[in-house]
Amino acid sequence: MVHRHQHLHRSDRAHRRARHGRGFRLPAGGRTRGADLTLTLLGEDGTESWLSGTTVTVDEGAVTDIAIPEGGVAAVRVESTTPVAAAAMVSVAREAPADSGADNALDLAWTEGQEPTEVERGLVVPEGATTIVVAGTSGGHLTLTDEAGETVVDEDIAAGHTVQIPVDVDAGTVVTSSDPVAWTLRVDDADAGYVTTLSPQPTTVPDRVVRVVPGPYVGNP
């Protein structure tokens, strides 16, 4: 039984003179047992050949790093027998200062896994070159709107595909969506060798049941 699907994005922009690194990290298996995972790479042209359907086993409490094949933008679909946390990393290498003693300087960006949900999520668009990266496991649609209700993105997502959508809005604009697809905002500057990603967060605080029980004051036995 699959307990969780997560999607993580791989980027393909790099400095003209730089390398781009990619990786996938599973910080831990289940709390009481390990996990068996099926990982699928969803590219711009559909599902890519990767791992040949091999099941990856993660030990309880272990951190596992898995290299992602280089290529265009893609997302990783994670199917697990127990809940796991997962994230994808992209690095951009640029020429290091002459007096640093190193050939390259690196900038890293981590993107945490997402479960597609119809809960409204959003983020604030920062300055810089911004691109929405969105993945659709079984197909879908992404509509992003700003605070005024104007449509910023309106895109069909084919099943098993990952799509890049440039975003041209003023810095500080809040964009939101309640579509059940995984999406992330990438911000980069190829000339400066800079990259980061922003993941959408719920726009409302969910209701929670809190149990309150009598207890001693702090410091009292």
C-alpha positions as CSV (number, residue, x, y, z in Angstrom):
1,M,0.0,0.0,0.0
2,V,1.3,3.4,-0.9
3,H,1.1,5.8,2.0
4,R,2.6,8.9,0.4
5,H,3.3,10.4,-3.0
6,Q,5.8,13.3,-3.1
7,H,7.1,15.3,-5.9
8,L,10.5,17.0,-6.1
9,H,11.9,19.2,-8.9
10,R,15.2,19.1,-10.8
11,S,16.3,22.3,-12.5
12,D,18.4,22.6,-15.7
13,R,19.6,26.2,-15.8
14,A,23.3,26.8,-15.2
15,H,26.0,29.4,-15.8
16,R,27.5,29.3,-19.2
17,R,30.9,28.3,-17.8
18,A,29.5,26.2,-14.9
19,R,28.4,22.7,-14.0
20,H,25.0,21.9,-12.6
21,G,24.7,19.2,-10.0
22,R,21.5,17.4,-9.0
23,G,20.6,15.0,-6.2
24,F,17.8,13.5,-4.3
25,R,17.8,12.9,-0.5
26,L,15.6,10.9,1.8
27,P,16.3,12.1,5.3
28,A,14.7,9.2,7.1
29,G,12.6,6.0,6.7
30,G,9.6,5.3,8.9
31,R,9.9,6.0,12.6
32,T,9.5,2.3,13.5
33,R,10.7,0.6,10.3
34,G,12.3,1.3,7.0
35,A,10.5,2.0,3.7
36,D,10.4,0.5,0.2
37,L,10.3,3.2,-2.4
38,T,9.4,3.4,-6.1
39,L,10.9,6.5,-7.7
40,T,9.8,7.8,-11.1
41,L,11.4,10.6,-13.0
42,L,8.9,12.9,-14.7
43,G,10.5,15.0,-17.4
44,E,9.3,17.6,-20.0
45,D,8.7,14.8,-22.5
46,G,7.1,12.4,-20.0
47,T,8.4,9.6,-17.8
48,E,12.2,9.2,-18.2
49,S,14.1,5.9,-17.9
50,W,15.6,5.8,-14.4
51,L,16.4,2.9,-12.0
52,S,14.5,0.6,-14.3
53,G,11.7,0.2,-11.8
54,T,14.0,-1.0,-9.1
55,T,12.6,-0.7,-5.6
56,V,14.8,1.4,-3.3
57,T,15.0,0.4,0.4
58,V,15.6,3.0,3.0
59,D,16.6,1.9,6.5
60,E,14.9,3.3,9.6
61,G,16.4,6.6,10.6
62,A,18.9,6.6,7.7
63,V,19.7,9.4,5.3
64,T,19.9,8.2,1.7
65,D,21.3,10.2,-1.2
66,I,20.5,9.2,-4.8
67,A,21.9,10.9,-7.9
68,I,19.5,12.1,-10.5
69,P,20.5,11.8,-14.2
70,E,21.4,15.1,-15.7
71,G,19.1,16.6,-18.2
72,G,16.2,19.1,-18.5
73,V,13.8,20.0,-15.8
74,A,12.1,17.1,-14.1
75,A,10.3,16.0,-11.0
76,V,10.7,12.8,-8.9
77,R,7.5,10.9,-7.9
78,V,8.0,9.0,-4.7
79,E,5.7,6.1,-3.7
80,S,6.5,4.6,-0.3
81,T,5.3,1.8,1.8
82,T,5.6,4.0,4.9
83,P,5.7,7.8,5.3
84,V,9.1,9.4,4.4
85,A,10.5,12.9,4.1
86,A,12.3,13.7,0.8
87,A,13.9,16.6,-0.9
88,A,15.7,17.3,-4.2
89,M,18.9,19.4,-4.5
90,V,20.3,21.4,-7.4
91,S,23.7,23.1,-7.4
92,V,25.1,25.8,-9.7
93,A,28.9,26.1,-10.0
94,R,30.5,29.4,-11.0
95,E,34.1,30.5,-11.2
96,A,35.5,31.1,-7.8
97,P,37.5,34.3,-7.0
98,A,41.2,34.0,-8.0
99,D,42.4,34.2,-4.4
100,S,40.0,31.6,-3.0
101,G,42.2,28.6,-3.8
102,A,39.2,26.8,-5.4
103,D,38.2,26.3,-9.0
104,N,34.5,26.7,-8.4
105,A,32.1,28.2,-6.0
106,L,28.7,26.5,-5.5
107,D,25.2,27.7,-4.8
108,L,22.7,25.1,-3.6
109,A,18.9,25.0,-3.6
110,W,16.8,22.3,-1.8
111,T,13.2,21.6,-2.7
112,E,11.1,19.6,-0.2
113,G,8.6,17.0,-1.3
114,Q,4.9,17.9,-1.8
115,E,1.7,15.9,-1.7
116,P,-0.7,17.3,-4.3
117,T,-3.7,18.9,-2.5
118,E,-6.8,21.0,-3.2
119,V,-5.9,23.2,-0.1
120,E,-5.1,26.7,-1.3
121,R,-1.4,27.4,-1.2
122,G,0.6,30.4,-2.1
123,L,3.9,32.3,-2.0
124,V,5.4,35.7,-2.4
125,V,7.3,36.2,-5.7
126,P,10.8,37.8,-5.0
127,E,13.0,39.8,-7.3
128,G,14.9,38.0,-10.0
129,A,14.2,35.6,-13.0
130,T,11.3,33.5,-11.8
131,T,9.9,30.3,-13.3
132,I,7.1,28.1,-12.1
133,V,8.0,24.4,-12.2
134,V,5.0,22.1,-12.1
135,A,4.5,18.3,-12.2
136,G,1.4,16.3,-13.0
137,T,1.3,12.6,-12.0
138,S,-2.0,11.9,-13.7
139,G,-2.5,15.1,-15.6
140,G,-4.1,18.2,-14.4
141,H,-4.2,22.0,-14.6
142,L,-2.5,24.8,-12.7
143,T,-4.1,28.2,-12.3
144,L,-2.2,30.8,-10.3
145,T,-3.9,34.1,-9.4
146,D,-2.6,37.3,-7.7
147,E,-4.2,39.2,-4.8
148,A,-6.6,41.0,-7.3
149,G,-7.8,37.7,-8.7
150,E,-6.0,38.2,-12.0
151,T,-4.7,35.1,-13.6
152,V,-0.9,34.8,-13.6
153,V,-0.6,31.2,-14.9
154,D,-3.2,29.1,-16.7
155,E,-1.6,25.8,-17.9
156,D,-2.6,22.3,-18.7
157,I,-0.2,19.6,-17.3
158,A,0.0,16.3,-19.2
159,A,0.1,13.1,-17.2
160,G,3.7,12.2,-16.2
161,H,5.1,15.5,-17.4
162,T,7.0,18.4,-15.7
163,V,6.5,21.9,-17.2
164,Q,8.4,25.2,-16.8
165,I,6.4,28.4,-17.0
166,P,8.1,31.8,-16.9
167,V,6.4,34.2,-14.5
168,D,6.5,38.0,-15.1
169,V,5.0,39.8,-12.1
170,D,6.2,42.5,-9.8
171,A,8.3,41.4,-6.8
172,G,6.1,41.2,-3.8
173,T,3.2,39.7,-5.7
174,V,1.4,36.9,-3.8
175,V,0.3,34.1,-6.1
176,T,-2.1,31.3,-5.0
177,S,-3.6,28.1,-6.3
178,S,-5.8,25.3,-5.0
179,D,-5.1,22.9,-7.9
180,P,-3.9,19.4,-6.9
181,V,-0.6,19.4,-8.6
182,A,3.0,19.9,-7.3
183,W,4.5,23.2,-8.1
184,T,7.5,25.3,-7.0
185,L,8.9,28.7,-7.9
186,R,12.5,28.8,-9.1
187,V,14.6,32.0,-8.9
188,D,17.9,32.1,-10.6
189,D,20.6,34.3,-12.1
190,A,22.8,32.3,-14.5
191,D,25.5,35.0,-14.8
192,A,25.9,35.2,-11.0
193,G,25.7,31.5,-10.5
194,Y,22.7,31.9,-8.2
195,V,19.7,29.6,-7.7
196,T,17.0,29.1,-5.1
197,T,13.5,27.6,-4.9
198,L,10.4,28.6,-3.0
199,S,7.6,26.1,-2.2
200,P,4.0,27.2,-1.7
201,Q,2.5,27.1,1.8
202,P,-1.1,26.9,3.0
203,T,-2.8,30.3,3.1
204,T,-5.0,29.4,6.1
205,V,-4.2,27.7,9.4
206,P,-6.0,24.4,9.7
207,D,-8.2,23.6,12.7
208,R,-6.5,21.5,15.3
209,V,-7.8,19.6,18.3
210,V,-5.7,20.4,21.4
211,R,-5.9,18.3,24.6
212,V,-5.2,20.2,27.8
213,V,-4.4,18.3,31.0
214,P,-3.5,19.6,34.5
215,G,0.3,19.7,35.2
216,P,2.8,21.1,37.6
217,Y,4.4,24.6,37.2
218,V,7.7,24.6,35.3
219,G,10.4,23.9,37.8
220,N,8.2,22.2,40.4
221,P,8.5,18.5,41.0
